[in-house]
């Protein structure tokens, strides 16, 4: 199980690196990889025993745990993918930095289209 999670982390950050490198050399496919990377960084959740977050740099957003809505912000690089046999807290959050990056990428793409 540990090796699976390690493989997921390596693949996730490898995808981020590949997307960045392809964007730097102006390959169109780099945009598509970037959309995937940014999309994966948008949701953050814990639903019962399942948890997911993928952060690759700056993050800022909101989360709701069923009672309280709160904000979060920072700079972090991490992948959390977990499941357990016990019930834990439940919350859902949205990282707004990737949404902003996606909006910029789509605006740039639209501006460069004929």
Phi and psi restraints in degrees (range 20) as a CNS / XPLOR table:
assign (resid 1 and name C) (resid 2 and name N)
       (resid 2 and name CA) (resid 2 and name C) 1.0 -61.6 20.0 2
assign (resid 2 and name N) (resid 2 and name CA)
       (resid 2 and name C) (resid 3 and name N) 1.0 -41.0 20.0 2
assign (resid 2 and name C) (resid 3 and name N)
       (resid 3 and name CA) (resid 3 and name C) 1.0 -66.1 20.0 2
assign (resid 3 and name N) (resid 3 and name CA)
       (resid 3 and name C) (resid 4 and name N) 1.0 -33.5 20.0 2
assign (resid 3 and name C) (resid 4 and name N)
       (resid 4 and name CA) (resid 4 and name C) 1.0 -64.2 20.0 2
assign (resid 4 and name N) (resid 4 and name CA)
       (resid 4 and name C) (resid 5 and name N) 1.0 -47.4 20.0 2
assign (resid 4 and name C) (resid 5 and name N)
       (resid 5 and name CA) (resid 5 and name C) 1.0 -65.1 20.0 2
assign (resid 5 and name N) (resid 5 and name CA)
       (resid 5 and name C) (resid 6 and name N) 1.0 -38.2 20.0 2
assign (resid 5 and name C) (resid 6 and name N)
       (resid 6 and name CA) (resid 6 and name C) 1.0 -63.1 20.0 2
assign (resid 6 and name N) (resid 6 and name CA)
       (resid 6 and name C) (resid 7 and name N) 1.0 -42.2 20.0 2
assign (resid 6 and name C) (resid 7 and name N)
       (resid 7 and name CA) (resid 7 and name C) 1.0 -63.1 20.0 2
assign (resid 7 and name N) (resid 7 and name CA)
       (resid 7 and name C) (resid 8 and name N) 1.0 -38.9 20.0 2
assign (resid 7 and name C) (resid 8 and name N)
       (resid 8 and name CA) (resid 8 and name C) 1.0 -63.2 20.0 2
assign (resid 8 and name N) (resid 8 and name CA)
       (resid 8 and name C) (resid 9 and name N) 1.0 -43.6 20.0 2
assign (resid 8 and name C) (resid 9 and name N)
       (resid 9 and name CA) (resid 9 and name C) 1.0 -63.4 20.0 2
assign (resid 9 and name N) (resid 9 and name CA)
       (resid 9 and name C) (resid 10 and name N) 1.0 -46.0 20.0 2
assign (resid 9 and name C) (resid 10 and name N)
       (resid 10 and name CA) (resid 10 and name C) 1.0 -62.5 20.0 2
assign (resid 10 and name N) (resid 10 and name CA)
       (resid 10 and name C) (resid 11 and name N) 1.0 -43.1 20.0 2
assign (resid 10 and name C) (resid 11 and name N)
       (resid 11 and name CA) (resid 11 and name C) 1.0 -64.3 20.0 2
assign (resid 11 and name N) (resid 11 and name CA)
       (resid 11 and name C) (resid 12 and name N) 1.0 -42.3 20.0 2
assign (resid 11 and name C) (resid 12 and name N)
       (resid 12 and name CA) (resid 12 and name C) 1.0 -63.4 20.0 2
assign (resid 12 and name N) (resid 12 and name CA)
       (resid 12 and name C) (resid 13 and name N) 1.0 -48.3 20.0 2
assign (resid 12 and name C) (resid 13 and name N)
       (resid 13 and name CA) (resid 13 and name C) 1.0 -74.3 20.0 2
assign (resid 13 and name N) (resid 13 and name CA)
       (resid 13 and name C) (resid 14 and name N) 1.0 -27.7 20.0 2
assign (resid 13 and name C) (resid 14 and name N)
       (resid 14 and name CA) (resid 14 and name C) 1.0 -64.2 20.0 2
assign (resid 14 and name N) (resid 14 and name CA)
       (resid 14 and name C) (resid 15 and name N) 1.0 -39.9 20.0 2
assign (resid 14 and name C) (resid 15 and name N)
       (resid 15 and name CA) (resid 15 and name C) 1.0 -64.1 20.0 2
assign (resid 15 and name N) (resid 15 and name CA)
       (resid 15 and name C) (resid 16 and name N) 1.0 -40.1 20.0 2
assign (resid 15 and name C) (resid 16 and name N)
       (resid 16 and name CA) (resid 16 and name C) 1.0 -62.2 20.0 2
assign (resid 16 and name N) (resid 16 and name CA)
       (resid 16 and name C) (resid 17 and name N) 1.0 -45.9 20.0 2
assign (resid 16 and name C) (resid 17 and name N)
       (resid 17 and name CA) (resid 17 and name C) 1.0 -63.0 20.0 2
assign (resid 17 and name N) (resid 17 and name CA)
       (resid 17 and name C) (resid 18 and name N) 1.0 -43.4 20.0 2
assign (resid 17 and name C) (resid 18 and name N)
       (resid 18 and name CA) (resid 18 and name C) 1.0 -62.7 20.0 2
assign (resid 18 and name N) (resid 18 and name CA)
       (resid 18 and name C) (resid 19 and name N) 1.0 -44.9 20.0 2
assign (resid 18 and name C) (resid 19 and name N)
       (resid 19 and name CA) (resid 19 and name C) 1.0 -60.2 20.0 2
assign (resid 19 and name N) (resid 19 and name CA)
       (resid 19 and name C) (resid 20 and name N) 1.0 -44.8 20.0 2
assign (resid 19 and name C) (resid 20 and name N)
       (resid 20 and name CA) (resid 20 and name C) 1.0 -63.1 20.0 2
assign (resid 20 and name N) (resid 20 and name CA)
       (resid 20 and name C) (resid 21 and name N) 1.0 -43.7 20.0 2
assign (resid 20 and name C) (resid 21 and name N)
       (resid 21 and name CA) (resid 21 and name C) 1.0 -63.8 20.0 2
assign (resid 21 and name N) (resid 21 and name CA)
       (resid 21 and name C) (resid 22 and name N) 1.0 -41.6 20.0 2
assign (resid 21 and name C) (resid 22 and name N)
       (resid 22 and name CA) (resid 22 and name C) 1.0 -67.8 20.0 2
assign (resid 22 and name N) (resid 22 and name CA)
       (resid 22 and name C) (resid 23 and name N) 1.0 -34.1 20.0 2
assign (resid 22 and name C) (resid 23 and name N)
       (resid 23 and name CA) (resid 23 and name C) 1.0 -66.7 20.0 2
assign (resid 23 and name N) (resid 23 and name CA)
       (resid 23 and name C) (resid 24 and name N) 1.0 -39.4 20.0 2
assign (resid 23 and name C) (resid 24 and name N)
       (resid 24 and name CA) (resid 24 and name C) 1.0 -63.0 20.0 2
assign (resid 24 and name N) (resid 24 and name CA)
       (resid 24 and name C) (resid 25 and name N) 1.0 -35.9 20.0 2
assign (resid 24 and name C) (resid 25 and name N)
       (resid 25 and name CA) (resid 25 and name C) 1.0 -93.1 20.0 2
assign (resid 25 and name N) (resid 25 and name CA)
       (resid 25 and name C) (resid 26 and name N) 1.0 11.5 20.0 2
assign (resid 25 and name C) (resid 26 and name N)
       (resid 26 and name CA) (resid 26 and name C) 1.0 59.5 20.0 2
assign (resid 26 and name N) (resid 26 and name CA)
       (resid 26 and name C) (resid 27 and name N) 1.0 40.5 20.0 2
assign (resid 26 and name C) (resid 27 and name N)
       (resid 27 and name CA) (resid 27 and name C) 1.0 -87.4 20.0 2
assign (resid 27 and name N) (resid 27 and name CA)
       (resid 27 and name C) (resid 28 and name N) 1.0 132.9 20.0 2
assign (resid 27 and name C) (resid 28 and name N)
       (resid 28 and name CA) (resid 28 and name C) 1.0 -60.1 20.0 2
assign (resid 28 and name N) (resid 28 and name CA)
       (resid 28 and name C) (resid 29 and name N) 1.0 -36.1 20.0 2
assign (resid 28 and name C) (resid 29 and name N)
       (resid 29 and name CA) (resid 29 and name C) 1.0 -63.2 20.0 2
assign (resid 29 and name N) (resid 29 and name CA)
       (resid 29 and name C) (resid 30 and name N) 1.0 -23.1 20.0 2
assign (resid 29 and name C) (resid 30 and name N)
       (resid 30 and name CA) (resid 30 and name C) 1.0 -60.3 20.0 2
assign (resid 30 and name N) (resid 30 and name CA)
       (resid 30 and name C) (resid 31 and name N) 1.0 -35.5 20.0 2
assign (resid 30 and name C) (resid 31 and name N)
       (resid 31 and name CA) (resid 31 and name C) 1.0 -62.8 20.0 2
assign (resid 31 and name N) (resid 31 and name CA)
       (resid 31 and name C) (resid 32 and name N) 1.0 -42.3 20.0 2
assign (resid 31 and name C) (resid 32 and name N)
       (resid 32 and name CA) (resid 32 and name C) 1.0 -66.1 20.0 2
assign (resid 32 and name N) (resid 32 and name CA)
       (resid 32 and name C) (resid 33 and name N) 1.0 -41.6 20.0 2
assign (resid 32 and name C) (resid 33 and name N)
       (resid 33 and name CA) (resid 33 and name C) 1.0 -63.6 20.0 2
assign (resid 33 and name N) (resid 33 and name CA)
       (resid 33 and name C) (resid 34 and name N) 1.0 -37.3 20.0 2
assign (resid 33 and name C) (resid 34 and name N)
       (resid 34 and name CA) (resid 34 and name C) 1.0 -65.6 20.0 2
assign (resid 34 and name N) (resid 34 and name CA)
       (resid 34 and name C) (resid 35 and name N) 1.0 -40.5 20.0 2
assign (resid 34 and name C) (resid 35 and name N)
       (resid 35 and name CA) (resid 35 and name C) 1.0 -59.0 20.0 2
assign (resid 35 and name N) (resid 35 and name CA)
       (resid 35 and name C) (resid 36 and name N) 1.0 -43.1 20.0 2
assign (resid 35 and name C) (resid 36 and name N)
       (resid 36 and name CA) (resid 36 and name C) 1.0 -63.3 20.0 2
assign (resid 36 and name N) (resid 36 and name CA)
       (resid 36 and name C) (resid 37 and name N) 1.0 -47.7 20.0 2
assign (resid 36 and name C) (resid 37 and name N)
       (resid 37 and name CA) (resid 37 and name C) 1.0 -59.6 20.0 2
assign (resid 37 and name N) (resid 37 and name CA)
       (resid 37 and name C) (resid 38 and name N) 1.0 -46.0 20.0 2
assign (resid 37 and name C) (resid 38 and name N)
       (resid 38 and name CA) (resid 38 and name C) 1.0 -67.5 20.0 2
assign (resid 38 and name N) (resid 38 and name CA)
       (resid 38 and name C) (resid 39 and name N) 1.0 -38.5 20.0 2
assign (resid 38 and name C) (resid 39 and name N)
       (resid 39 and name CA) (resid 39 and name C) 1.0 -62.5 20.0 2
assign (resid 39 and name N) (resid 39 and name CA)
       (resid 39 and name C) (resid 40 and name N) 1.0 -39.4 20.0 2
assign (resid 39 and name C) (resid 40 and name N)
       (resid 40 and name CA) (resid 40 and name C) 1.0 -68.4 20.0 2
assign (resid 40 and name N) (resid 40 and name CA)
       (resid 40 and name C) (resid 41 and name N) 1.0 -24.5 20.0 2
assign (resid 40 and name C) (resid 41 and name N)
       (resid 41 and name CA) (resid 41 and name C) 1.0 -87.0 20.0 2
assign (resid 41 and name N) (resid 41 and name CA)
       (resid 41 and name C) (resid 42 and name N) 1.0 -8.1 20.0 2
assign (resid 41 and name C) (resid 42 and name N)
       (resid 42 and name CA) (resid 42 and name C) 1.0 -74.7 20.0 2
assign (resid 42 and name N) (resid 42 and name CA)
       (resid 42 and name C) (resid 43 and name N) 1.0 -50.7 20.0 2
assign (resid 42 and name C) (resid 43 and name N)
       (resid 43 and name CA) (resid 43 and name C) 1.0 -84.0 20.0 2
assign (resid 43 and name N) (resid 43 and name CA)
       (resid 43 and name C) (resid 44 and name N) 1.0 144.5 20.0 2
assign (resid 43 and name C) (resid 44 and name N)
       (resid 44 and name CA) (resid 44 and name C) 1.0 -136.7 20.0 2
assign (resid 44 and name N) (resid 44 and name CA)
       (resid 44 and name C) (resid 45 and name N) 1.0 122.5 20.0 2
assign (resid 44 and name C) (resid 45 and name N)
       (resid 45 and name CA) (resid 45 and name C) 1.0 -150.7 20.0 2
assign (resid 45 and name N) (resid 45 and name CA)
       (resid 45 and name C) (resid 46 and name N) 1.0 157.8 20.0 2
assign (resid 45 and name C) (resid 46 and name N)
       (resid 46 and name CA) (resid 46 and name C) 1.0 -135.3 20.0 2
assign (resid 46 and name N) (resid 46 and name CA)
       (resid 46 and name C) (resid 47 and name N) 1.0 115.4 20.0 2
assign (resid 46 and name C) (resid 47 and name N)
       (resid 47 and name CA) (resid 47 and name C) 1.0 -121.4 20.0 2
assign (resid 47 and name N) (resid 47 and name CA)
       (resid 47 and name C) (resid 48 and name N) 1.0 99.8 20.0 2
assign (resid 47 and name C) (resid 48 and name N)
       (resid 48 and name CA) (resid 48 and name C) 1.0 64.7 20.0 2
assign (resid 48 and name N) (resid 48 and name CA)
       (resid 48 and name C) (resid 49 and name N) 1.0 -115.9 20.0 2
assign (resid 48 and name C) (resid 49 and name N)
       (resid 49 and name CA) (resid 49 and name C) 1.0 -96.0 20.0 2
assign (resid 49 and name N) (resid 49 and name CA)
       (resid 49 and name C) (resid 50 and name N) 1.0 1.8 20.0 2
assign (resid 49 and name C) (resid 50 and name N)
       (resid 50 and name CA) (resid 50 and name C) 1.0 -103.1 20.0 2
assign (resid 50 and name N) (resid 50 and name CA)
       (resid 50 and name C) (resid 51 and name N) 1.0 137.5 20.0 2
assign (resid 50 and name C) (resid 51 and name N)
       (resid 51 and name CA) (resid 51 and name C) 1.0 -135.4 20.0 2
assign (resid 51 and name N) (resid 51 and name CA)
       (resid 51 and name C) (resid 52 and name N) 1.0 144.1 20.0 2
assign (resid 51 and name C) (resid 52 and name N)
       (resid 52 and name CA) (resid 52 and name C) 1.0 -147.7 20.0 2
assign (resid 52 and name N) (resid 52 and name CA)
       (resid 52 and name C) (resid 53 and name N) 1.0 133.4 20.0 2
assign (resid 52 and name C) (resid 53 and name N)
       (resid 53 and name CA) (resid 53 and name C) 1.0 -158.0 20.0 2
assign (resid 53 and name N) (resid 53 and name CA)
       (resid 53 and name C) (resid 54 and name N) 1.0 144.3 20.0 2
assign (resid 53 and name C) (resid 54 and name N)
       (resid 54 and name CA) (resid 54 and name C) 1.0 -138.4 20.0 2
assign (resid 54 and name N) (resid 54 and name CA)
       (resid 54 and name C) (resid 55 and name N) 1.0 110.6 20.0 2
assign (resid 54 and name C) (resid 55 and name N)
       (resid 55 and name CA) (resid 55 and name C) 1.0 -122.3 20.0 2
assign (resid 55 and name N) (resid 55 and name CA)
       (resid 55 and name C) (resid 56 and name N) 1.0 128.4 20.0 2
assign (resid 55 and name C) (resid 56 and name N)
       (resid 56 and name CA) (resid 56 and name C) 1.0 -132.3 20.0 2
assign (resid 56 and name N) (resid 56 and name CA)
       (resid 56 and name C) (resid 57 and name N) 1.0 70.4 20.0 2
assign (resid 56 and name C) (resid 57 and name N)
       (resid 57 and name CA) (resid 57 and name C) 1.0 121.1 20.0 2
assign (resid 57 and name N) (resid 57 and name CA)
       (resid 57 and name C) (resid 58 and name N) 1.0 -140.8 20.0 2
assign (resid 57 and name C) (resid 58 and name N)
       (resid 58 and name CA) (resid 58 and name C) 1.0 -69.5 20.0 2
assign (resid 58 and name N) (resid 58 and name CA)
       (resid 58 and name C) (resid 59 and name N) 1.0 144.1 20.0 2
assign (resid 58 and name C) (resid 59 and name N)
       (resid 59 and name CA) (resid 59 and name C) 1.0 -144.5 20.0 2
assign (resid 59 and name N) (resid 59 and name CA)
       (resid 59 and name C) (resid 60 and name N) 1.0 147.8 20.0 2
assign (resid 59 and name C) (resid 60 and name N)
       (resid 60 and name CA) (resid 60 and name C) 1.0 -161.0 20.0 2
assign (resid 60 and name N) (resid 60 and name CA)
       (resid 60 and name C) (resid 61 and name N) 1.0 135.7 20.0 2
assign (resid 60 and name C) (resid 61 and name N)
       (resid 61 and name CA) (resid 61 and name C) 1.0 -176.4 20.0 2
assign (resid 61 and name N) (resid 61 and name CA)
       (resid 61 and name C) (resid 62 and name N) 1.0 -161.0 20.0 2
assign (resid 61 and name C) (resid 62 and name N)
       (resid 62 and name CA) (resid 62 and name C) 1.0 -130.9 20.0 2
assign (resid 62 and name N) (resid 62 and name CA)
       (resid 62 and name C) (resid 63 and name N) 1.0 152.0 20.0 2
assign (resid 62 and name C) (resid 63 and name N)
       (resid 63 and name CA) (resid 63 and name C) 1.0 -139.6 20.0 2
assign (resid 63 and name N) (resid 63 and name CA)
       (resid 63 and name C) (resid 64 and name N) 1.0 159.0 20.0 2
assign (resid 63 and name C) (resid 64 and name N)
       (resid 64 and name CA) (resid 64 and name C) 1.0 -135.7 20.0 2
assign (resid 64 and name N) (resid 64 and name CA)
       (resid 64 and name C) (resid 65 and name N) 1.0 129.9 20.0 2
assign (resid 64 and name C) (resid 65 and name N)
       (resid 65 and name CA) (resid 65 and name C) 1.0 -108.0 20.0 2
assign (resid 65 and name N) (resid 65 and name CA)
       (resid 65 and name C) (resid 66 and name N) 1.0 16.1 20.0 2
assign (resid 65 and name C) (resid 66 and name N)
       (resid 66 and name CA) (resid 66 and name C) 1.0 97.7 20.0 2
assign (resid 66 and name N) (resid 66 and name CA)
       (resid 66 and name C) (resid 67 and name N) 1.0 -18.2 20.0 2
assign (resid 66 and name C) (resid 67 and name N)
       (resid 67 and name CA) (resid 67 and name C) 1.0 -126.6 20.0 2
assign (resid 67 and name N) (resid 67 and name CA)
       (resid 67 and name C) (resid 68 and name N) 1.0 -50.3 20.0 2
assign (resid 67 and name C) (resid 68 and name N)
       (resid 68 and name CA) (resid 68 and name C) 1.0 -116.2 20.0 2
assign (resid 68 and name N) (resid 68 and name CA)
       (resid 68 and name C) (resid 69 and name N) 1.0 136.9 20.0 2
assign (resid 68 and name C) (resid 69 and name N)
       (resid 69 and name CA) (resid 69 and name C) 1.0 -102.0 20.0 2
assign (resid 69 and name N) (resid 69 and name CA)
       (resid 69 and name C) (resid 70 and name N) 1.0 133.0 20.0 2
assign (resid 69 and name C) (resid 70 and name N)
       (resid 70 and name CA) (resid 70 and name C) 1.0 -141.9 20.0 2
assign (resid 70 and name N) (resid 70 and name CA)
       (resid 70 and name C) (resid 71 and name N) 1.0 167.2 20.0 2
assign (resid 70 and name C) (resid 71 and name N)
       (resid 71 and name CA) (resid 71 and name C) 1.0 -112.1 20.0 2
assign (resid 71 and name N) (resid 71 and name CA)
       (resid 71 and name C) (resid 72 and name N) 1.0 161.5 20.0 2
assign (resid 71 and name C) (resid 72 and name N)
       (resid 72 and name CA) (resid 72 and name C) 1.0 -148.1 20.0 2
assign (resid 72 and name N) (resid 72 and name CA)
       (resid 72 and name C) (resid 73 and name N) 1.0 152.4 20.0 2
assign (resid 72 and name C) (resid 73 and name N)
       (resid 73 and name CA) (resid 73 and name C) 1.0 -160.5 20.0 2
assign (resid 73 and name N) (resid 73 and name CA)
       (resid 73 and name C) (resid 74 and name N) 1.0 154.7 20.0 2
assign (resid 73 and name C) (resid 74 and name N)
       (resid 74 and name CA) (resid 74 and name C) 1.0 165.1 20.0 2
assign (resid 74 and name N) (resid 74 and name CA)
       (resid 74 and name C) (resid 75 and name N) 1.0 -164.4 20.0 2
assign (resid 74 and name C) (resid 75 and name N)
       (resid 75 and name CA) (resid 75 and name C) 1.0 -134.5 20.0 2
assign (resid 75 and name N) (resid 75 and name CA)
       (resid 75 and name C) (resid 76 and name N) 1.0 118.8 20.0 2
assign (resid 75 and name C) (resid 76 and name N)
       (resid 76 and name CA) (resid 76 and name C) 1.0 -159.5 20.0 2
assign (resid 76 and name N) (resid 76 and name CA)
       (resid 76 and name C) (resid 77 and name N) 1.0 148.4 20.0 2
assign (resid 76 and name C) (resid 77 and name N)
       (resid 77 and name CA) (resid 77 and name C) 1.0 -125.0 20.0 2
assign (resid 77 and name N) (resid 77 and name CA)
       (resid 77 and name C) (resid 78 and name N) 1.0 112.3 20.0 2
assign (resid 77 and name C) (resid 78 and name N)
       (resid 78 and name CA) (resid 78 and name C) 1.0 -161.7 20.0 2
assign (resid 78 and name N) (resid 78 and name CA)
       (resid 78 and name C) (resid 79 and name N) 1.0 157.3 20.0 2
assign (resid 78 and name C) (resid 79 and name N)
       (resid 79 and name CA) (resid 79 and name C) 1.0 -127.2 20.0 2
assign (resid 79 and name N) (resid 79 and name CA)
       (resid 79 and name C) (resid 80 and name N) 1.0 127.9 20.0 2
assign (resid 79 and name C) (resid 80 and name N)
       (resid 80 and name CA) (resid 80 and name C) 1.0 -125.4 20.0 2
assign (resid 80 and name N) (resid 80 and name CA)
       (resid 80 and name C) (resid 81 and name N) 1.0 116.6 20.0 2
assign (resid 80 and name C) (resid 81 and name N)
       (resid 81 and name CA) (resid 81 and name C) 1.0 -135.8 20.0 2
assign (resid 81 and name N) (resid 81 and name CA)
       (resid 81 and name C) (resid 82 and name N) 1.0 111.3 20.0 2
assign (resid 81 and name C) (resid 82 and name N)
       (resid 82 and name CA) (resid 82 and name C) 1.0 -149.2 20.0 2
assign (resid 82 and name N) (resid 82 and name CA)
       (resid 82 and name C) (resid 83 and name N) 1.0 159.5 20.0 2
assign (resid 82 and name C) (resid 83 and name N)
       (resid 83 and name CA) (resid 83 and name C) 1.0 -148.9 20.0 2
assign (resid 83 and name N) (resid 83 and name CA)
       (resid 83 and name C) (resid 84 and name N) 1.0 148.3 20.0 2
assign (resid 83 and name C) (resid 84 and name N)
       (resid 84 and name CA) (resid 84 and name C) 1.0 -140.6 20.0 2
assign (resid 84 and name N) (resid 84 and name CA)
       (resid 84 and name C) (resid 85 and name N) 1.0 168.3 20.0 2
assign (resid 84 and name C) (resid 85 and name N)
       (resid 85 and name CA) (resid 85 and name C) 1.0 -88.5 20.0 2
assign (resid 85 and name N) (resid 85 and name CA)
       (resid 85 and name C) (resid 86 and name N) 1.0 -7.3 20.0 2
assign (resid 85 and name C) (resid 86 and name N)
       (resid 86 and name CA) (resid 86 and name C) 1.0 -108.6 20.0 2
assign (resid 86 and name N) (resid 86 and name CA)
       (resid 86 and name C) (resid 87 and name N) 1.0 154.2 20.0 2
assign (resid 86 and name C) (resid 87 and name N)
       (resid 87 and name CA) (resid 87 and name C) 1.0 -77.3 20.0 2
assign (resid 87 and name N) (resid 87 and name CA)
       (resid 87 and name C) (resid 88 and name N) 1.0 132.8 20.0 2
assign (resid 87 and name C) (resid 88 and name N)
       (resid 88 and name CA) (resid 88 and name C) 1.0 -128.1 20.0 2
assign (resid 88 and name N) (resid 88 and name CA)
       (resid 88 and name C) (resid 89 and name N) 1.0 -169.1 20.0 2
assign (resid 88 and name C) (resid 89 and name N)
       (resid 89 and name CA) (resid 89 and name C) 1.0 -62.0 20.0 2
assign (resid 89 and name N) (resid 89 and name CA)
       (resid 89 and name C) (resid 90 and name N) 1.0 156.0 20.0 2
assign (resid 89 and name C) (resid 90 and name N)
       (resid 90 and name CA) (resid 90 and name C) 1.0 -123.6 20.0 2
assign (resid 90 and name N) (resid 90 and name CA)
       (resid 90 and name C) (resid 91 and name N) 1.0 128.5 20.0 2
assign (resid 90 and name C) (resid 91 and name N)
       (resid 91 and name CA) (resid 91 and name C) 1.0 -156.3 20.0 2
assign (resid 91 and name N) (resid 91 and name CA)
       (resid 91 and name C) (resid 92 and name N) 1.0 161.1 20.0 2
assign (resid 91 and name C) (resid 92 and name N)
       (resid 92 and name CA) (resid 92 and name C) 1.0 -135.0 20.0 2
assign (resid 92 and name N) (resid 92 and name CA)
       (resid 92 and name C) (resid 93 and name N) 1.0 138.1 20.0 2
assign (resid 92 and name C) (resid 93 and name N)
       (resid 93 and name CA) (resid 93 and name C) 1.0 -139.3 20.0 2
assign (resid 93 and name N) (resid 93 and name CA)
       (resid 93 and name C) (resid 94 and name N) 1.0 162.8 20.0 2
assign (resid 93 and name C) (resid 94 and name N)
       (resid 94 and name CA) (resid 94 and name C) 1.0 -131.7 20.0 2
assign (resid 94 and name N) (resid 94 and name CA)
       (resid 94 and name C) (resid 95 and name N) 1.0 122.9 20.0 2
assign (resid 94 and name C) (resid 95 and name N)
       (resid 95 and name CA) (resid 95 and name C) 1.0 -83.4 20.0 2
assign (resid 95 and name N) (resid 95 and name CA)
       (resid 95 and name C) (resid 96 and name N) 1.0 116.7 20.0 2
assign (resid 95 and name C) (resid 96 and name N)
       (resid 96 and name CA) (resid 96 and name C) 1.0 -86.5 20.0 2
assign (resid 96 and name N) (resid 96 and name CA)
       (resid 96 and name C) (resid 97 and name N) 1.0 -16.4 20.0 2
assign (resid 96 and name C) (resid 97 and name N)
       (resid 97 and name CA) (resid 97 and name C) 1.0 -60.8 20.0 2
assign (resid 97 and name N) (resid 97 and name CA)
       (resid 97 and name C) (resid 98 and name N) 1.0 -47.9 20.0 2
assign (resid 97 and name C) (resid 98 and name N)
       (resid 98 and name CA) (resid 98 and name C) 1.0 -62.0 20.0 2
assign (resid 98 and name N) (resid 98 and name CA)
       (resid 98 and name C) (resid 99 and name N) 1.0 -32.7 20.0 2
assign (resid 98 and name C) (resid 99 and name N)
       (resid 99 and name CA) (resid 99 and name C) 1.0 -63.7 20.0 2
assign (resid 99 and name N) (resid 99 and name CA)
       (resid 99 and name C) (resid 100 and name N) 1.0 -42.4 20.0 2
assign (resid 99 and name C) (resid 100 and name N)
       (resid 100 and name CA) (resid 100 and name C) 1.0 -63.0 20.0 2
assign (resid 100 and name N) (resid 100 and name CA)
       (resid 100 and name C) (resid 101 and name N) 1.0 -43.9 20.0 2
assign (resid 100 and name C) (resid 101 and name N)
       (resid 101 and name CA) (resid 101 and name C) 1.0 -63.0 20.0 2
assign (resid 101 and name N) (resid 101 and name CA)
       (resid 101 and name C) (resid 102 and name N) 1.0 -43.3 20.0 2
assign (resid 101 and name C) (resid 102 and name N)
       (resid 102 and name CA) (resid 102 and name C) 1.0 -61.5 20.0 2
assign (resid 102 and name N) (resid 102 and name CA)
       (resid 102 and name C) (resid 103 and name N) 1.0 -40.7 20.0 2
assign (resid 102 and name C) (resid 103 and name N)
       (resid 103 and name CA) (resid 103 and name C) 1.0 -62.5 20.0 2
assign (resid 103 and name N) (resid 103 and name CA)
       (resid 103 and name C) (resid 104 and name N) 1.0 -42.0 20.0 2
assign (resid 103 and name C) (resid 104 and name N)
       (resid 104 and name CA) (resid 104 and name C) 1.0 -63.9 20.0 2
assign (resid 104 and name N) (resid 104 and name CA)
       (resid 104 and name C) (resid 105 and name N) 1.0 -43.7 20.0 2
assign (resid 104 and name C) (resid 105 and name N)
       (resid 105 and name CA) (resid 105 and name C) 1.0 -62.7 20.0 2
assign (resid 105 and name N) (resid 105 and name CA)
       (resid 105 and name C) (resid 106 and name N) 1.0 -42.9 20.0 2
assign (resid 105 and name C) (resid 106 and name N)
       (resid 106 and name CA) (resid 106 and name C) 1.0 -68.1 20.0 2
assign (resid 106 and name N) (resid 106 and name CA)
       (resid 106 and name C) (resid 107 and name N) 1.0 -37.4 20.0 2
assign (resid 106 and name C) (resid 107 and name N)
       (resid 107 and name CA) (resid 107 and name C) 1.0 -64.2 20.0 2
assign (resid 107 and name N) (resid 107 and name CA)
       (resid 107 and name C) (resid 108 and name N) 1.0 -43.1 20.0 2
assign (resid 107 and name C) (resid 108 and name N)
       (resid 108 and name CA) (resid 108 and name C) 1.0 -64.6 20.0 2
assign (resid 108 and name N) (resid 108 and name CA)
       (resid 108 and name C) (resid 109 and name N) 1.0 -39.3 20.0 2
assign (resid 108 and name C) (resid 109 and name N)
       (resid 109 and name CA) (resid 109 and name C) 1.0 -65.6 20.0 2
assign (resid 109 and name N) (resid 109 and name CA)
       (resid 109 and name C) (resid 110 and name N) 1.0 -41.9 20.0 2
assign (resid 109 and name C) (resid 110 and name N)
       (resid 110 and name CA) (resid 110 and name C) 1.0 -66.6 20.0 2
assign (resid 110 and name N) (resid 110 and name CA)
       (resid 110 and name C) (resid 111 and name N) 1.0 -40.2 20.0 2
assign (resid 110 and name C) (resid 111 and name N)
       (resid 111 and name CA) (resid 111 and name C) 1.0 -66.9 20.0 2
assign (resid 111 and name N) (resid 111 and name CA)
       (resid 111 and name C) (resid 112 and name N) 1.0 -29.7 20.0 2
assign (resid 111 and name C) (resid 112 and name N)
       (resid 112 and name CA) (resid 112 and name C) 1.0 -90.2 20.0 2
assign (resid 112 and name N) (resid 112 and name CA)
       (resid 112 and name C) (resid 113 and name N) 1.0 -6.2 20.0 2
assign (resid 112 and name C) (resid 113 and name N)
       (resid 113 and name CA) (resid 113 and name C) 1.0 -77.5 20.0 2
assign (resid 113 and name N) (resid 113 and name CA)
       (resid 113 and name C) (resid 114 and name N) 1.0 145.2 20.0 2
